[in-house]
Amino acid sequence: MPKMKTRKSAAKRYKMTAGGKVRYKKQGLRHILTKKSTKRKRGLRKAAYLSPAESSRARKLCPYA
């Protein structure tokens, strides 16, 4: 049986933790930063975790992660 292909777009967006959670970088920190508050930008720097329902979908896209 052939190997399953990894969806490269998903592999670049998500990282799997040792505990099985799916980590991702929050959106909104690329441009138009002057109108965003410092507190908001600081919160966007932190990594976030997908919900269990979304993480099961992300794991199917990255079978070997």
N, C-alpha and C positions, 0 to 999 in steps of 0.2 A: 504494500500500500504506500502511495507517495506521501511525502511530508505535507503538512498543512501550511498554507502560506499565511504569514503575518501581515495584517493591514498596516502598512508603514506609517500612514497618517496617524493611526491610533497609537502606534508604538512611540511616536515622537511626542504625543500629548500626555500619555499616561505612564506612570511608573508604579510597579507593584511593591508593596512593603512586605517585610518578613511576616507580618501578622495576617497578610492576605487582603489588606485594604488597597484601594486604588487611589493614588495621589495624583493631583493635577495642579497646574499653575492657574491662578485666577486671571480672568480677562480684564481689560480696561486700564492697563499700565503701559501702553505703547506710545500713545500720542494724546494731544489735548489735555495736558496735565495741569495747566495753569488754573483752570477753573475747578479742579478737584482739590479738596482740603487735604492738608498734611495727614490728618488722622485717617482719612479714607485711603490715601495712597499707601500708608504704612500697613493698613489692613490687607490691601491687595497684594502686598509682597509675600505674605504667608501662603504656604501651600494649603490646599483644601482637599477633602476626601469625598469621593463619590458615594451616593447612597447605595445601599445593598442591591436595589433593583438595577440601578445604572451600572454598578460595578460588575454584575454578572454579564451584562452585555459587553462591557469593555474587555473582560477576560476571554470571551469568545473571539474577539478581534485579535487578541494577542495570545495565541495558544501556548507559546513557549516561554512566556514571561514569568 
